[in-house]
Amino acid sequence: MQGFKCMVTNAISTTPIATPKAPVWCEGDQSACTQGAKQILIWNQVEQNNIAVTGYDLEGNHKSPAYNSKCGFQDGEASMLQL
């Protein structure tokens, strides 16, 4: 993934964008999911992670964060991804 800083011009809305928060593993308890704008998933990195998982998911597989409902990303959700 490569992040870009952009300047939007001629915008119609002046609604500010929410500050993104780190996603969390929330399979089985959607109320525990990070709501609103989320950061990108950073996992298994030497330098820094923003999500930590251990154990198995509800299907019996090792937990592996992804952009899906297990980490609070819903189909069609317009979450703002930001480093």
N, C-alpha and C positions, 0 to 999 in steps of 0.2 A: 504494500500500500504506500502511496506517495501522497503526502498532504500538500495542499496548495492554499495560500492565503489569497483571497479574492476581495475585490471591492465591487459591491453591487451598486449599480447606478440606475436612476429612474425607477426606484422602488415605489410601489404603491402603498405598502404597509410600513408603518414605523414601529410595529410591535417588536420589542427586543427578543433575541433568541435566548433561551434558557441556558444556564451554565451546565454543561454535561457532567454527569456523575458516572463513576465506575459501575459497570454491570455486576450483578451477583448471580450465583447459581440459585435458581428458585424453582426447580422442577418439583412439582407436587404441592407447592404453596405459592401461587401466583401473587398473593398479597405481600410476599417478601421481595418481589422483583423491584429493581430500580425503576421508578416511574419517570416519564418524560425523556428529556435528552440524555443520551448515554455516550460515554467514551467508546473508542474502539477497544476490542478485546486484546489485552496484552498478557500472554500466558506462556510459561516455559521459557522465559528469557533469562539470561544470566544477570543482566543489569537491573531489571525491574519488571514486576508484574502488577496488574491492577485487578486480577481475579485469582483466587486460590480455590482449588477443588481437590478433594481426596475421596476415595471410595468408588462406589458404583452408582450408576443411574438406576431408574426404576425398571429398566429393561435388563439389568444385570451386566451392563457393559461398564468399563472404566469411564469415569466422568471425563468428558472432553468438551470444553467450552466452545460454543459456536453461535452464530447469529440466528438463533431460533428461540422458541418460547421457553426452553430450559434456562435461558439467561435473560429472559424478559423482552426479547425482540419478537414482536408479533408480525404476522404476514401483513404487508401493506402499511406498516407503521412508518411514519415519516420522522424517524429519530435522527437527530443531528449527531453525526459522528465527528469527533474532534479529538486530536491528540491531547 
